[in-house]
Amino acid sequence: MSNLAIIPIIIPLLCGIIAIFFHKYVKAVRLFSQVMSIINLGVVLWIGWLVLQNGTITLATGGWEAPYGIIIVADPLAMLLVITSNIIGTACVFYAQSSLSKKQEQFYFYTFYFLLISGVSGAFLTGDLFNLFVFYEVLLMASYGLIVLGGERIQLRESLKYVLLNLFSSMLFVTTIAYLYSVVGTINMAQIADRVQQVDQTGILTTIGMLLFFVFATKGAIFPLYYWLPKSYIVPNPVVSALFGALLTKVGIYSIIRTFSLIFVHETNITHDLFLWLAGFTMVFGAIGALSTNNVKLIIAYNIIPAVGFMLMGIGLLSQDGLAGSVYYLLHDMIIKAVLFLLIGALVYVAGTSDLTKMKGIIHHYPFLGWLFFLAALVLAGIPPFSGFIGKILLIQGGVEQGQIMLVVVGLGSSLLILLSMMRIFMRCFWGEKEELNGGLKPIRSFTWPAAFLLIFSVLLGVGAEWVYPYVEIIANDLLDPSIYIDSVLKE
């Protein structure tokens, strides 16, 4: 049974390799990718069910037990995120056939897609800090291929910044791992957590922790390290933007949740108090950025940033409600950001522009697209009873309990700004008098149904909270008690 833990990594990895050899046969590789995405989703749902019912599945690769071998840890948090990633990936692989040109599909899109899913799944499942770095590199290499797919000048310009920034943060990541190894003598996360309780060098460990936070904050787009994200995420094809917006920053947030609830919990008055300050600034500047532009793609990209602030707020609170809110908001935001990028891709396709001042009355031509977007905007802004509201109410409750009233007010204010930014798109682009479209009516069913498929999950995450929240509560309690993770890996 332990071998099940590595299957979510192996299946997409093998599919990506197979897709290389058939990349010129577009219809065949497209069908193969769609079928295998569905199969992989079914497999991870089954594994996730086993984990949620029976507890963590741990695999010691090569028969080398922890801490000597590479450990894969399928715990409830990791599996919920892997399941969510595969739901998003399945929707995107069906959206791709309409969004991408035949030439873009031929240039290894499906290979990069599968490698991205494999890298993201590996980052969630690994129990080894160095292998977290390795899986970061796998998903980043896949993202480098996806961001330049199409070869436009603006893509090459933004991809250069994206690659250089990630190259620097990766160098810092592996250097910091070396520093940590020199202090505790291991890179297995469970054993690191066990040893930091015994090592009387809290100052050095806190410094190492902040260096790691800098790495994860760069990848997660936390203030003031978010400047690279908005334009980098809008230059690729919409399906690539959806994958990036849903998955990449969330791996950074997951890494912060894992390391700063498991390892670096000895000086929370320094680390986690800083997180609360950065969370507030991240919310405010992200929301302001979303209101500062008339580019509909940029509005969605900027709205990634305040969501990251909400998740960081829960990590900083380090309470049951705070961590439950962060996990719930993480699941919600992964899905809804993918939905919005897919819908905006369809909007730009039918309007022929991304400038909201040049669109009007599109809902008269495409009512289903318009109302899907309106519903998605309500979900994003956290209007009751949708999933964004559930995550925010938990975070607000945690903030009030710890006396973080100002941060709660900032969170509520940024939520209103997020709603305003989304209503600007709806009122200017969809609402208004009916006008003829320059390119005429275009068929968009293949654009809208993958987004609708994801939106169903997002709505269910809100209206079905009484079924989802008990599992999130279990995850939050596990995060607050590092011994649960340590014992499941080290089997003490």
C-alpha positions in Angstrom: 0.0 0.0 0.0 2.9 2.4 0.7 3.7 2.4 -3.1 0.5 4.3 -3.7 2.2 7.5 -2.4 4.4 7.9 -5.5 1.8 7.1 -8.1 0.5 10.7 -8.5 4.1 11.6 -9.4 4.9 8.6 -11.7 1.8 8.6 -13.9 2.1 12.2 -15.2 5.9 11.8 -15.5 5.5 8.7 -17.7 2.8 10.4 -19.7 5.0 13.4 -20.4 7.8 11.2 -21.6 5.4 9.3 -23.9 3.9 12.5 -25.3 7.4 13.6 -26.5 7.5 10.8 -29.1 4.1 11.6 -30.5 4.1 15.4 -30.4 3.6 15.7 -34.2 0.4 13.6 -34.1 -1.7 16.3 -32.5 -5.1 14.5 -32.4 -3.5 11.3 -31.0 -1.5 13.1 -28.3 -4.4 15.3 -27.4 -6.7 12.3 -26.9 -4.0 10.5 -25.0 -3.5 13.4 -22.7 -7.2 13.9 -22.0 -7.8 10.2 -21.3 -4.7 9.9 -19.0 -5.6 13.1 -17.2 -9.0 11.5 -16.3 -7.4 8.2 -15.3 -4.8 10.1 -13.2 -7.6 12.1 -11.5 -9.4 8.9 -10.7 -6.3 7.3 -9.2 -5.5 10.3 -7.0 -9.1 10.6 -5.8 -8.9 6.9 -4.8 -5.6 7.4 -3.0 -6.9 10.6 -1.4 -9.9 8.7 -0.1 -7.7 6.0 1.4 -5.5 8.7 3.1 -8.5 10.6 4.5 -10.1 7.4 5.9 -7.0 5.5 7.0 -4.3 8.1 7.7 -1.0 9.0 6.1 0.7 6.7 3.6 4.5 6.9 3.7 6.9 5.4 1.1 10.6 4.8 1.8 11.9 4.6 -1.7 14.4 1.9 -2.5 13.6 0.2 0.9 15.7 2.8 2.7 13.8 3.9 5.8 13.7 7.4 7.0 15.8 9.4 7.5 18.3 7.6 5.3 16.2 7.3 2.1 14.0 9.6 0.1 10.6 9.7 1.7 7.2 10.3 0.0 4.5 11.4 2.5 0.9 11.3 1.4 -0.8 12.9 4.3 -4.3 14.6 4.2 -3.0 18.1 3.3 -0.7 16.9 0.5 -3.4 14.6 -1.0 -6.1 17.3 -0.9 -3.8 19.6 -2.8 -2.8 16.9 -5.3 -6.4 16.1 -5.9 -7.2 19.8 -6.5 -4.2 20.1 -8.8 -5.4 17.2 -10.9 -9.0 18.5 -11.1 -7.6 21.8 -12.5 -5.2 20.0 -14.8 -8.0 17.8 -16.3 -10.1 20.9 -17.0 -7.2 22.7 -18.6 -6.2 19.8 -20.9 -9.7 19.9 -22.4 -9.6 23.7 -22.7 -6.3 23.5 -24.5 -7.6 22.0 -27.7 -9.5 25.2 -28.4 -7.1 27.7 -26.8 -3.9 26.5 -28.5 -3.0 26.6 -32.1 -2.0 23.3 -33.8 1.6 24.5 -33.9 1.6 25.2 -30.1 0.2 21.8 -29.4 2.9 20.2 -31.5 5.6 22.1 -29.6 5.4 19.8 -26.6 2.6 21.5 -24.8 1.3 18.2 -23.4 4.7 17.0 -22.4 5.3 20.3 -20.4 1.8 20.0 -19.0 2.3 16.5 -17.6 5.8 17.5 -16.2 4.2 20.5 -14.5 1.6 18.2 -12.8 4.3 15.7 -11.8 6.5 18.4 -10.3 3.6 20.1 -8.4 2.4 16.7 -7.1 6.0 15.8 -6.1 6.4 19.1 -4.2 3.3 18.4 -2.2 4.2 14.8 -1.5 7.9 14.9 -0.7 9.1 14.5 2.9 12.6 15.6 2.1 13.7 19.2 1.9 16.3 18.7 -0.9 13.7 16.8 -2.9 11.4 19.7 -2.5 14.1 21.7 -4.2 14.3 19.0 -7.0 10.5 19.0 -7.6 10.6 22.8 -7.7 13.1 22.6 -10.5 10.9 20.0 -12.3 7.9 22.3 -12.2 9.9 25.4 -13.0 11.5 23.7 -16.1 8.1 22.8 -17.3 6.9 26.3 -16.7 9.8 27.7 -18.7 8.7 25.7 -21.7 5.0 26.7 -21.3 5.7 30.5 -20.8 7.5 30.8 -24.1 5.0 28.6 -26.0 4.1 30.8 -29.0 7.4 32.6 -29.2 6.0 36.2 -29.2 8.3 39.1 -28.3 6.5 40.0 -25.1 6.7 36.3 -24.0 10.4 36.2 -24.4 10.9 39.5 -22.5 8.8 38.4 -19.6 10.1 34.9 -19.5 13.6 36.2 -19.2 12.7 38.0 -16.0 10.8 35.0 -14.8 13.7 32.6 -15.4 16.4 34.9 -13.9 14.3 35.5 -10.7 13.6 31.8 -10.2 17.3 31.0 -10.9 18.4 33.3 -8.1 15.8 32.0 -5.7 16.7 28.4 -6.5 20.4 29.1 -5.8 19.4 30.6 -2.5 17.2 27.6 -1.8 19.9 25.0 -2.2 22.4 27.1 -0.3 20.0 27.5 2.6 19.4 23.7 2.6 23.2 23.3 3.0 23.2 25.7 6.0 20.4 23.8 7.6 22.1 20.5 7.1 25.3 21.8 8.7 23.2 22.6 11.8 20.9 19.6 12.2 22.7 16.9 10.0 19.7 15.8 8.0 17.4 17.0 5.2 14.4 14.8 6.1 11.8 17.2 7.2 10.4 15.0 10.0 13.9 14.4 11.4 14.8 18.1 11.0 11.6 18.9 13.1 12.7 16.4 15.7 16.2 17.7 15.9 15.5 21.4 16.0 13.8 20.8 19.4 17.1 19.5 20.7 19.5 21.9 19.1 20.2 25.0 21.3 20.8 27.3 18.3 17.5 29.1 17.9 19.1 32.2 16.5 20.8 30.4 13.7 17.7 28.3 13.0 15.5 31.4 12.8 18.0 33.0 10.3 17.9 29.9 8.2 14.1 29.8 8.4 13.9 33.4 7.2 16.1 32.6 4.3 13.8 29.8 3.3 10.9 32.1 3.8 12.5 34.5 1.3 12.7 31.7 -1.2 9.1 30.6 -0.8 7.9 34.2 -0.6 9.5 34.9 -4.0 7.8 31.9 -5.5 4.5 32.6 -3.7 4.4 36.3 -4.7 4.3 37.8 -1.2 4.9 41.5 -0.6 7.3 43.0 -1.7 8.4 40.1 -3.9 5.3 40.0 -6.1 6.5 42.4 -8.8 7.5 39.7 -11.2 4.1 37.9 -11.3 1.4 39.9 -13.0 2.9 40.4 -16.5 4.6 37.0 -16.4 1.3 35.3 -15.9 -0.6 37.1 -18.7 1.8 36.7 -21.6 1.3 33.0 -22.2 -1.7 31.3 -23.7 -4.8 31.5 -21.4 -4.6 27.8 -20.6 -1.0 28.2 -19.4 -2.0 31.3 -17.4 -4.7 29.2 -15.7 -2.2 26.5 -14.8 0.3 29.1 -13.5 -2.3 31.1 -11.5 -3.8 28.0 -9.9 -0.7 26.0 -9.1 2.7 27.7 -9.0 2.2 30.3 -6.3 0.3 27.8 -4.2 3.4 25.5 -4.1 5.2 28.4 -2.4 2.4 28.9 0.1 2.2 25.1 0.8 6.0 25.1 1.5 5.6 27.9 4.0 2.7 26.1 5.7 4.7 22.9 5.9 8.0 24.3 7.1 6.7 26.9 9.5 4.2 24.6 11.2 6.6 21.7 11.4 10.2 23.0 11.7 10.5 26.7 12.5 8.1 27.1 15.4 10.6 28.0 18.1 10.5 31.8 17.7 7.1 32.6 16.4 7.2 36.1 18.0 9.7 36.9 15.2 8.7 34.7 12.2 5.0 34.5 12.5 4.5 38.1 13.6 6.4 39.2 10.5 4.0 37.0 8.4 1.0 39.0 9.8 2.6 42.3 8.7 3.5 41.0 5.3 0.0 39.4 4.9 -1.6 42.9 5.4 0.7 44.6 2.9 0.2 41.8 0.4 -3.6 42.1 0.6 -3.6 45.9 0.1 -1.0 46.2 -2.7 -2.5 43.3 -4.6 -6.0 44.7 -4.5 -4.7 48.2 -5.5 -2.9 46.6 -8.4 -6.1 45.0 -9.6 -7.8 48.4 -9.6 -5.0 50.2 -11.3 -5.3 48.7 -14.8 -7.8 48.3 -17.6 -6.3 45.1 -18.9 -8.7 42.3 -17.9 -5.9 39.7 -17.8 -3.8 41.9 -15.5 -6.8 42.4 -13.2 -7.1 38.6 -12.7 -3.3 38.2 -12.3 -3.1 41.0 -9.6 -6.0 39.3 -7.7 -3.7 36.3 -7.1 -1.6 38.5 -4.8 -4.3 39.5 -2.1 -5.3 35.8 -2.0 -1.8 34.9 -1.1 -2.0 37.5 1.7 -5.1 35.8 3.2 -3.3 32.5 3.2 -0.2 34.0 4.9 -2.4 35.5 7.5 -3.6 32.1 8.7 0.0 30.8 8.8 1.0 33.8 10.9 -1.9 33.3 13.3 -0.8 29.6 13.8 -4.1 28.7 15.4 -6.7 26.1 14.6 -9.0 28.6 12.9 -6.1 30.4 11.2 -4.6 27.3 9.7 -8.0 25.8 8.8 -8.8 29.1 7.1 -5.5 29.1 5.2 -6.0 25.5 3.9 -9.6 26.2 3.0 -8.7 29.4 1.2 -5.9 27.6 -0.5 -8.2 25.0 -2.0 -10.7 27.6 -2.9 -8.2 29.9 -4.6 -6.6 27.2 -6.7 -9.9 26.4 -8.3 -11.3 29.9 -8.7 -8.2 31.4 -10.2 -8.1 28.6 -12.9 -11.8 29.4 -13.6 -11.2 33.1 -14.0 -8.2 32.7 -16.3 -10.1 30.3 -18.5 -13.1 32.6 -18.6 -11.0 35.7 -19.3 -9.3 33.8 -22.1 -12.7 33.2 -23.7 -13.7 36.8 -23.2 -10.5 38.1 -24.9 -11.1 35.6 -27.7 -14.6 36.8 -28.5 -13.8 40.5 -28.0 -10.5 40.6 -29.8 -8.9 42.8 -27.1 -8.0 42.7 -23.4 -8.8 46.4 -22.9 -12.0 46.6 -20.9 -12.7 50.1 -22.1 -13.1 48.6 -25.6 -15.7 46.0 -24.6 -19.4 46.4 -24.0 -22.6 44.4 -23.9 -20.9 41.0 -24.5 -23.5 39.3 -22.3 -26.1 39.8 -25.0 -24.0 37.7 -27.4 -22.7 35.2 -24.8 -25.0 35.1 -21.8 -23.6 31.8 -20.4 -20.1 33.2 -20.4 -21.3 36.4 -18.7 -23.2 34.7 -15.9 -20.4 32.2 -15.4 -18.0 35.1 -14.9 -20.5 36.9 -12.5 -20.8 33.8 -10.4 -17.0 33.3 -10.4 -16.6 36.9 -9.3 -18.9 36.4 -6.3 -16.9 33.2 -5.4 -13.6 35.1 -5.6 -14.8 38.0 -3.5 -16.0 35.7 -0.7 -19.7 36.4 -0.9 -21.8 34.0 1.2 -22.3 31.0 0.9 -19.4 30.4 -1.5 -16.0 28.9 -0.7 -14.2 32.2 -0.4 -16.5 33.2 2.4 -15.8 30.0 4.3 -12.1 30.5 4.2 -12.3 34.2 5.1 -14.7 33.7 8.0 -12.3 31.2 9.6 -9.4 33.6 9.1 -11.4 36.5 10.6 -12.4 34.4 13.5 -8.8 33.4 14.1 -7.7 37.0 13.8 -10.3 38.3 16.2 -9.4 35.6 18.8 -5.8 36.8 18.7 -6.6 40.5 18.8 -5.4 41.2 15.2 -8.3 43.6 14.7 -6.4 45.9 12.3 -5.4 42.9 10.1 -9.0 41.7 10.0 -10.2 45.2 8.9 -7.5 45.2 6.2 -8.7 41.8 5.0 -12.3 42.9 4.9 -11.3 46.1 3.0 -9.2 44.3 0.5 -12.2 41.9 -0.1 -14.3 44.9 -1.1 -11.6 46.1 -3.4 -11.4 42.6 -5.0 -15.1 42.6 -5.6 -14.9 46.1 -7.1 -12.2 45.0 -9.5 -14.3 42.1 -10.7 -17.5 44.1 -11.0 -15.5 46.6 -13.2 -15.0 43.8 -15.7 -18.6 42.6 -15.5 -20.2 46.1 -15.7 -17.9 47.4 -18.5 -17.4 44.3 -20.6 -20.5 42.2 -20.2 -23.2 44.7 -19.2 -24.5 47.7 -21.2 -26.1 48.1 -24.6 -25.8 45.4 -27.2 -23.0 46.1 -29.8 -21.9 44.2 -32.8 -18.6 42.3 -32.4 -15.9 43.0 -34.9 -15.2 39.4 -35.7 -18.8 38.2 -35.4 -20.1 35.5 -33.2 -17.6 32.7 -32.4 -18.3 29.3 -31.0 -17.0 29.1 -27.4 -18.7 26.0 -26.0 -15.3 24.3 -25.7 -14.0 27.3 -23.8 -16.8 27.6 -21.3 -17.6 24.0 -20.3 -14.1 23.3 -18.7 -14.5 26.5 -16.7 -18.1 25.5 -15.7 -16.8 22.1 -14.7 -14.3 23.8 -12.3 -16.8 26.3 -11.1 -19.1 23.5 -9.9 -16.3 22.2 -7.7 -15.7 25.8 -6.4 -19.4 26.2 -5.6 -19.6 22.8 -3.9 -16.6 23.7 -1.8 -18.8 26.5 -0.3 -22.3 25.1 -0.2 -21.0 21.7 0.9 -18.7 23.1 3.6 -20.2 20.8 6.2 -18.7 17.8 4.4 -15.3 19.4 3.5 -14.6 21.3 6.7 -14.2 18.3 9.0 -11.2 17.1 6.9 -9.7 20.6 6.8 -10.1 20.8 10.6 -8.2 17.5 11.0 -5.4 18.9 8.8 -5.2 22.1 10.9 -5.0 20.1 14.1 -2.3 17.9 12.5 -0.3 21.0 11.5 -0.5 22.3 15.1 0.9 19.0 16.4 4.2 18.3 14.6 4.6 15.0 16.4 1.9 13.5 14.2 3.9 14.1 11.1 7.2 13.2 12.7 5.8 9.9 14.0 4.1 9.0 10.7 7.5 9.4 8.9 10.0 8.2 11.5 7.6 5.5 12.8 8.7 6.1 16.4 
